[in-house]
Amino acid sequence: MSIGVGISRPGTESKTNREDTYSEQLSAIPEFAHLGPIFKSSLPVDLTESEVEYVVRCIKHVFSHYIVFQFDINNTLNDQLLERVTVQMDGSAEGFEIVHYTSCQVIKCNDTGTTYTLVKLPDDSSAVTGTLACTMKYTVKDCDPSTGLPDDEEGYADEFVLEDIEITVSDHVQKVLKPNWSASWEEIGAENELEDTYTLSIPILEECVKKIISYMGMQACERSDKIPEGKASHTLYLAGVYRGGHDVLVRAKMALGGTTADPGAQAIAMQLTIRSTDESAVQVIASAVE
């Protein structure tokens, strides 16, 4: 594990394409040069309440074998500046290896800076989800609010516990629209196919469809995310690309009336069939509903 230097910049968004902006920022950091192109960048997730002194948001940049966690940190205080800021992470229990911390050298009063943490994905290709604990560590220097200049050159070490970060199946999947889903299904074939049945404790088909799409991070095709009124059964068709460039298709046949331990509870019986150009991708996508 190593530590480098990150970026300190105002909290304004570039006018260029979001993904292009991320690629440009990350490619400027030497320790990330070997990672290749970004496969997927997540939407920002808040790791603090909005009213606290340090407001932190995280963006996950997924690569073929690594994830770069980007932490945008807003120092809302007018009498403290932060130096050598990193976000220390712990995912060792689930096989995630912390490779490098890119620190932000200075975050001035009422300003925003960015720090990065590089994490290697587990060697087990099916182990792609987990929870990582996060702690922001930094040196504090008290400042004169009128000038923003530090009162003391030494400062003192401090830390700030953040919310945990979840890595989910959907982080590893890009949505892809297949205009002719059935033809794509036949083209992939059944070489890497998994089929299983589930009973889901969800009382409404529409809710079930939304959750499956969300958990898998895939694109609904053939307008199958829309359920005709009054229907007691439905088939959902999904398409996506798994990390590494592997096509994945999903067919989920759902029907109201699944059997649960509670006789009075509504449930949905689902037959799930997954096909992919990669065997491990099939296993990972299936794990999203387990």
Secondary structure, DSSP 8 states (H G I E B T S, - for coil): -EEEE-EE--S---SS-HHHHHHHHHHTSGGGGGG-S-SEE---EE-S-TTSSEEEEEEEEE-SSEEEEEEEEEE--SSEEEEEEEEEEE-GGGT-EEEEEEEEEEE-TTEEEEEEEEEE--SSTT---EEEEEEEEEEEEEB-TTT--BS-SS-EEEEEE---EEE-GGGGEEE---TTHHHHHHHH-STTEEEEEEEE--S-HHHHHHHHHHHHT-EE-TTTT---TT-SEEEEEEEEEETTTEEEEEEEEEEE----SSTTS--EEEEEEEEESSHHHHHHHHHTT-
